[in-house]
Amino acid sequence: MQQFDHTELIEIIQQKIDVSAYSIGFINNVITTRMEQLKIETPFMYAAIISHDESEIEKIKANLTNSHSLFFRNRLTFETLRQVYLPVIMTQKKDEDEIRIWSAGCAGGQEPYTLAILMESVINNWKSELKYRIFATDSNFKEIERAVLGIYSKADIVNLTWHEIDTWFTHSAKRYSLVPQLKKNVQFELFDLFDNDCHCPRTSIFGGFDIIMLANVLIYYKEEMQNKLLKRLKSCKTKQGIIITGETEREIFLRNEYVELYPNSCIFR
Ligand SMILES: C[S@@+](CC[C@H](N)C(=O)[O-])C[C@H]1O[C@@H](n2cnc3c(N)ncnc32)[C@H](O)[C@@H]1O
């Protein structure tokens, strides 16, 4: 009987969907998870299924898109932004300027709305007249739809304090709906970060971001794709602009000659 290893499985999958940008480790995890779920013991048996069953290919596609997110996913990062870097950015701006922020890979909106909570509270504390705009993009249409809706479950808001929940949501026992004030400066767009025609969200026209947040997205991609994206993002930010990432992605930024501004903050320039 012919034996398959994961390399051959990946080749079969590649004939049906383009997985060439993803890291081999991530694709292997997806395959192993599906085989465990189906209680399939050999790659050979799984190869037979994916060769003939289109619904299994759809399952792989869905598993390739991890959309897990949380409000205030990394408290240290957001507190450092609130206390150290937002004040710096605000003092560099004139009254008529706006602070431009891009949440790249925004999933269901938890990340851009967290940034909106920070902006609202800092602007309020400073009694500032500054404006801000958050461009939030994702390649998954369902996530964009969810984000526009702005309705969340308890699992999404586990990191929020009761004060934050009471201030920014109206809620019943199970549903937490964002107040309109938080949505007014956030705009969503379906956008693939590897789009060859456009490096920045189209709605932003020219980029010019003071803050780009790219967290928990790069880890799924091959090193060459990670490097390509980090090079591109330099042209989307202002000279003093900062890029924020996830805890597991700091090494990728350091390897690409970004400088971490505050130890372990995941905030880079
Ligand atoms: C694990 S979630 C992270 C969400 C959020 N940034 C966070 O840290 O909580 C990854 C998101 O990135 C999106 N994504 C992955 N690859 C992308 C790409 N090439 N272009 C745009 N979005 C992408 C996925 O659809 C998913 O919603």
The ligand as an SDF file (V2000), in Angstrom:
LIG
                    3D

 27 29  0  0  0  0  0  0  0  0999 V2000
   -6.2980   34.9490   15.2230 C   0  0  0  0  0  0  0  0  0  0  0  0
   -7.1930   36.2870   14.5140 S   0  0  0  0  0  0  0  0  0  0  0  0
   -6.4470   37.6550   15.3780 C   0  0  0  0  0  0  0  0  0  0  0  0
   -7.4100   38.8080   15.5510 C   0  0  0  0  0  0  0  0  0  0  0  0
   -6.8370   40.0140   16.2670 C   0  0  0  0  0  0  0  0  0  0  0  0
   -5.8110   40.6550   15.4900 N   0  0  0  0  0  0  0  0  0  0  0  0
   -6.3060   39.6290   17.6140 C   0  0  0  0  0  0  0  0  0  0  0  0
   -5.0900   39.6320   17.8310 O   0  0  0  0  0  0  0  0  0  0  0  0
   -7.1170   39.3200   18.4840 O   0  0  0  0  0  0  0  0  0  0  0  0
   -6.4450   36.4060   12.8880 C   0  0  0  0  0  0  0  0  0  0  0  0
   -7.2870   37.1940   11.8980 C   0  0  0  0  0  0  0  0  0  0  0  0
   -6.4560   37.5510   10.8020 O   0  0  0  0  0  0  0  0  0  0  0  0
   -7.1810   37.3920    9.6110 C   0  0  0  0  0  0  0  0  0  0  0  0
   -6.2270   37.1630    8.5060 N   0  0  0  0  0  0  0  0  0  0  0  0
   -5.4160   36.0960    8.3220 C   0  0  0  0  0  0  0  0  0  0  0  0
   -4.7300   36.2350    7.1780 N   0  0  0  0  0  0  0  0  0  0  0  0
   -5.1080   37.4150    6.6290 C   0  0  0  0  0  0  0  0  0  0  0  0
   -4.7700   38.0960    5.4310 C   0  0  0  0  0  0  0  0  0  0  0  0
   -3.8740   37.5980    4.5740 N   0  0  0  0  0  0  0  0  0  0  0  0
   -5.3560   39.2890    5.1840 N   0  0  0  0  0  0  0  0  0  0  0  0
   -6.2480   39.8060    6.0420 C   0  0  0  0  0  0  0  0  0  0  0  0
   -6.6310   39.2080    7.1870 N   0  0  0  0  0  0  0  0  0  0  0  0
   -6.0640   38.0140    7.4760 C   0  0  0  0  0  0  0  0  0  0  0  0
   -8.0710   36.1860    9.8750 C   0  0  0  0  0  0  0  0  0  0  0  0
   -9.1910   36.1830    9.0010 O   0  0  0  0  0  0  0  0  0  0  0  0
   -8.4530   36.3980   11.3490 C   0  0  0  0  0  0  0  0  0  0  0  0
   -9.6440   37.1140   11.4870 O   0  0  0  0  0  0  0  0  0  0  0  0
  1  2  1  0
  2  3  1  0
  2 10  1  0
  3  4  1  0
  4  5  1  0
  5  6  1  0
  5  7  1  0
  7  8  2  0
  7  9  1  0
 10 11  1  0
 11 12  1  0
 11 26  1  0
 12 13  1  0
 13 14  1  0
 13 24  1  0
 14 15  1  0
 14 23  1  0
 15 16  2  0
 16 17  1  0
 17 18  1  0
 17 23  2  0
 18 19  1  0
 18 20  2  0
 20 21  1  0
 21 22  2  0
 22 23  1  0
 24 25  1  0
 24 26  1  0
 26 27  1  0
M  CHG  2   2   1   9  -1
M  END
$$$$
